[in-house]
Amino acid sequence: MVQKAKILLVDDRPENLLALEAILSALDQTLVRASSGEEALKALLTDDFAVILLDVQMPGMDGFETAAHIKRRERTRDIPIIFLTAINHGPHHTFRGYAAGAVDYISKPFDPWVLRAKVSVFVELYMKNCQLREQAALLRLQLEGDEKDAGEQKESAGLLAELSARLAAVEEQAEALSKQLNDESTDAAAVATAAHLERKLTGLRRALDALEPGTGGVSPMPSQN
């Protein structure tokens, strides 16, 4: 079952993080704070995130540099990044944000409804992808189970065939022995023993036939009393 999505909020100013939490709390997802680029990269080492809201201007590692590190990592390269910035230096600055791997670039102050709507889209996509991965894993397990069952059935069928062949050989010998004893009219006890053996073999044949799928059994070998 898919759990709540995690949203990474990256900003060096606590009041900005608080404002983002207030805006996004209505989405009922897990909001994770990071007050620097380094802290964001550390969080990304252990957790999976649906989307990252990344402030551009931060001391030390800025938003562009942080995004570059995120996109270089195989684990995190596909996480969508929304840049948030309080400055606007025109198209060139915006282009730099997209070149760094951002899926959107929003200038402050921003409309809370617009930001929440954009984040909700990426959360929904993340949830759908998680569901698809779970379904694919379940299907893979089912297929592996079917292959295992098929292998076991094949092995069982081979064993049953071998047992049937061995039993047929014993049945043939018992039938020949019974016929010989009856023809020679020798010891009655020996004849009775041979007849008893044939009845036992008939029971074994019925039991073996019952184990074979799709067969209704074979007619028992007539016994000599």
C-alpha positions in Angstrom: 0.0 0.0 0.0 1.3 3.5 -0.9 2.2 5.6 2.1 2.1 9.4 2.2 4.4 11.2 -0.2 7.4 13.1 1.2 7.9 16.7 0.0 11.4 18.3 0.6 11.3 22.0 1.5 14.7 23.7 1.2 15.2 27.2 2.4 17.7 28.9 4.7 15.1 31.1 6.3 12.9 29.4 9.0 10.0 31.8 8.3 9.9 30.7 4.7 9.8 27.1 5.6 7.0 27.8 8.1 5.1 29.6 5.3 5.6 26.7 2.9 4.4 24.2 5.5 1.2 26.3 6.1 0.5 26.4 2.4 1.1 22.7 1.8 -0.4 21.2 4.9 -3.7 20.9 3.2 -2.2 18.2 0.9 -1.9 15.9 4.0 1.6 14.7 3.0 4.9 14.4 4.9 6.8 17.7 4.8 10.5 17.5 5.4 12.6 20.6 6.2 16.1 21.3 5.1 17.8 24.7 5.9 20.7 24.3 3.4 21.7 22.6 0.2 24.0 20.2 2.2 21.2 19.3 4.5 18.9 18.6 1.5 21.4 16.3 -0.1 21.8 14.4 3.2 18.0 13.9 3.4 18.0 12.6 -0.1 20.4 9.9 0.8 17.9 8.0 2.8 14.4 9.1 1.8 12.4 9.2 -1.4 10.6 12.4 -2.3 7.7 13.2 -4.6 9.0 16.8 -5.3 11.5 19.3 -4.0 10.8 23.0 -3.3 14.2 24.6 -3.6 15.1 28.2 -2.7 17.6 29.6 -5.2 19.5 32.1 -2.9 21.1 30.3 0.0 24.4 30.9 1.7 27.1 28.4 0.8 25.6 26.0 -1.7 22.9 27.8 -3.6 19.8 26.3 -5.2 21.5 25.9 -8.6 24.5 24.0 -7.2 22.2 21.9 -5.0 20.1 21.0 -8.0 23.2 20.0 -10.0 24.2 17.6 -7.3 20.7 16.1 -7.1 20.6 15.6 -10.9 24.0 13.9 -10.9 22.9 11.2 -8.5 21.2 8.2 -10.1 18.9 7.8 -7.0 17.6 11.4 -7.2 18.0 12.6 -10.7 14.3 12.0 -11.6 12.8 13.9 -8.6 11.0 17.0 -9.9 12.5 20.3 -8.6 10.5 23.6 -8.2 12.7 26.6 -7.8 11.5 29.4 -5.5 13.2 32.7 -5.7 12.7 36.2 -4.3 14.6 37.8 -7.2 14.0 37.9 -10.9 16.8 38.8 -13.3 14.8 38.1 -16.4 14.7 35.2 -18.9 18.3 34.4 -18.5 17.9 33.7 -14.8 14.8 31.6 -15.4 16.6 29.7 -18.1 19.4 28.9 -15.7 16.9 27.4 -13.4 15.5 25.1 -16.1 19.0 24.2 -17.3 19.8 23.1 -13.7 17.0 20.5 -14.0 14.0 22.4 -12.6 10.5 21.5 -13.7 9.2 24.9 -12.7 10.4 28.3 -11.5 8.3 30.4 -9.3 9.1 33.9 -8.1 8.2 35.2 -4.6 5.8 36.3 -3.5 3.8 33.5 -5.1 0.1 32.6 -5.1 -0.4 29.9 -2.4 -3.2 28.3 -4.5 -1.0 28.0 -7.5 1.9 26.5 -5.6 -0.3 24.0 -3.9 -1.9 23.0 -7.2 1.5 22.5 -8.8 2.9 20.4 -6.0 -0.3 18.3 -5.8 0.2 17.3 -9.5 3.7 15.9 -8.7 2.4 14.2 -5.6 -0.3 12.5 -7.6 2.2 11.4 -10.2 4.5 10.0 -7.5 1.6 8.1 -5.9 0.7 6.6 -9.3 4.2 5.5 -10.0 4.5 3.9 -6.6 1.2 2.0 -7.2 2.5 0.8 -10.6 5.8 -0.4 -9.0 3.9 -2.3 -6.4 1.6 -3.9 -9.0 4.6 -4.8 -11.1 6.3 -6.4 -8.1 3.2 -8.4 -7.2 2.9 -9.6 -10.8 6.5 -10.6 -10.9 6.0 -12.6 -7.7 2.9 -14.2 -9.2 4.8 -15.2 -12.4 7.7 -16.6 -10.4 5.2 -18.6 -8.3 3.5 -19.9 -11.5 6.8 -20.9 -12.9 7.7 -22.7 -9.7 4.3 -24.5 -9.7 4.8 -25.5 -13.3 8.2 -26.9 -12.5 6.9 -28.8 -9.6 4.0 -30.2 -11.7 6.5 -31.2 -14.4 8.7 -33.0 -11.8 5.6 -34.7 -10.3 4.4 -35.8 -13.7 7.8 -37.4 -14.5 7.8 -39.2 -11.1 4.3 -40.5 -11.7 5.2 -41.7 -15.2 8.2 -43.6 -13.8 6.2 -45.2 -11.0 3.5 -46.2 -13.5 6.1 -47.8 -15.7 7.6 -49.8 -12.8 4.1 -50.8 -11.6 3.2 -52.0 -15.1 6.3 -54.3 -15.1 5.3 -55.8 -11.7 1.7 -56.2 -12.9 2.9 -58.1 -16.0 5.1 -60.4 -13.9 2.3 -61.0 -11.4 -0.2 -61.8 -14.1 2.2 -64.2 -15.8 2.8 -65.9 -12.4 -0.9 -66.2 -11.6 -1.6 -67.7 -15.0 1.2 -70.2 -14.6 0.0 -71.2 -11.2 -3.6 -71.7 -12.4 -2.5 -73.7 -15.5 -0.4 -76.0 -13.4 -3.0 -76.3 -10.7 -0.4 -76.5 -8.0 -0.6 -75.6 -4.4 -3.9 -73.8 -3.6 -2.1 -71.5 -1.1 0.3 -70.3 -3.8 -2.6 -69.6 -6.1 -4.4 -67.6 -3.4 -1.2 -65.7 -2.6 -0.8 -64.7 -6.3 -4.4 -63.6 -6.5 -3.9 -61.5 -3.3 -0.9 -59.9 -4.9 -2.8 -59.0 -8.0 -5.6 -57.4 -5.9 -2.9 -55.3 -4.1 -1.4 -54.3 -7.4 -4.9 -53.3 -8.7 -5.3 -51.1 -5.6 -1.9 -49.5 -6.2 -2.8 -48.9 -9.9 -6.1 -47.1 -8.9 -4.3 -44.9 -6.4 -1.6 -44.0 -8.9 -4.2 -43.2 -11.6 -6.0 -41.0 -9.2 -2.9 -38.9 -8.8 -2.6 -38.2 -12.5 -4.5 -35.1 -13.6 -7.1 -35.5 -16.3 -7.4 -39.2 -16.0 -10.3 -41.2 -14.8 -8.3 -44.3 -14.0 -7.9 -47.5 -15.9 -9.8 -50.6 -15.7 -8.3 -52.9 -13.0 -6.6 -56.0 -14.1 -8.8 -59.0 -13.6 -7.8 -61.0 -10.6 -7.7 -64.7 -10.3 -9.3 -66.1 -7.2 
